[in-house]
Amino acid sequence: MNKNKFLKITLIFLLCAALIIFTAARTNNINDNKYSSIENSSNIDGGSSGEVELSGRLRIIGNEPFSEFVVTHEDKTDYYIKVDKSEKTSLYPLQGKKVTVFGYLKVERNRYPNPAYDHDKHYIIIKRLEAK
């Protein structure tokens, strides 16, 4: 009887280990080429240096103190703006207006064990912002 119990426990342990390894491999698989040439996308104008120029409407999403500024492009893609708290106050009057942002694009890939929740978050690190 002890031998049967030991075999069952060993089998359960091996199945759990295999599940964990499979899940970790799925979560860390970011070698998809979905955004490999994001600078050449039709959404933004980018050069070989990684700088981008993006036009869209400036919006605030979320609730304070965790609100974030985004530029919403015509194709409904949101580009989050990385700014310091001191720079945030200068952006509040531009809320809802069309702006052109010059800066660097960064794509953060969020992968989960359930692929239905996978998403990419686009950030713009601003060098310059012009209101139209």
N, C-alpha and C positions, 0 to 999 in steps of 0.2 A: 504493500500500500504506500509506503514511504517513497518508493522508486517512482510510482505513478504521479504522486504529488510533485515530486522534484521535476519530472518531465513536463508537467503542465506549467509550472512556474517558469521553467526555462523557456518554453515555447512562447508564453505570454511576454516575457522579457525580450526575446528576440523580435517578436512582432512589433512591440513598442519601439525598440531601437531602430528597426527598419522604417517605421512611420516617421520618426523624428528625423532620420537622415534624409528621407525623401522630401519632407517638408522644408528642411533647411536648404536642400539643393534647389527646390522650386523658388524659394524666397530670394536666394542670392543669384538667380539667373537673370542678369541684367544685360546680357549680350545680344538683346534684340536690336535690330537696326532701325527701329521705328523713327528715331530722332537723330540718326547718325549725321544727317546733313541738314540740321535745323536752320543753319544760317542761310541755306538756299531755298527755304520754304517760301511759299507764296504769301505767307502771313507777314513776313518781316523782310527788310532789306539789310543784308549783312555782308561784310567783307571778309577777307581771309584772316583778318586780325581778331575776329570774334566780336567786333563791335556791331551793334544793330541799331536800326532806326525803326521805331514803331509808332504808328498813329492810332488813336482810339479815344474813347471817352474815359475820363478819370472817375472812379467810383470808390466808395468806402464800403467794405463788407465786414460783417462781424460786429460784435458789441465791445464797447470800451471795457476794460483797458486792452483788449485783445484785437481791436479792429485793425484791418490792413487795407492799404491802398492798392487798387488794381487798375490797370488800363485794359479796357475791354475793346478788342479789335472788332472790325466789321463782321468777321466770321464767328463771333461770339466766344472766342478764346480769351480767357483772363490771364493777364501777365501781372504777377504780384510785384510790387515795387519794394525794394529793400532800402529803407531810409532810417536815419536816426530819429529819436524823439524830437530833437531840436529842429529837424527838417520837416517833421510832420505838420507843425503849425503853419508853415508856409504853403502847404498843399491843400489845407482845408478850404480856402477861398476858391480853388480851382475845381472843386467837386462838381461833377456833372458836365464839365466843359470838355471840348475836344482838345487833346494835347498831342504833342510829338515828343517821344522820349528817345534819347540817345544814350546808349550804355552797353552793357555786356549781358548776354543771355546765359542763364543757368537753368538746367532742367533737373528737377529732383524726381527720381523714379521711386514710387512707393509700391512695393510688391507685398502681397499677402498670401497666406496659404490657400485662401479661396480667391481664384482669379477674378471673380466678379467685383472685388473691391480694389483691384489694381488701378492706379491712376498716376498721372504725371503732373507735376506742379511746375509752372514756368515762372522764373524770377527774372527781373531786370534790375541790374545794379546800375543805378543812374550816374551818368556823367553830366548830363544836361537835360532840362525839360523846358519845352516851349509851349505856351498856351496859344490857341488859335482864336 
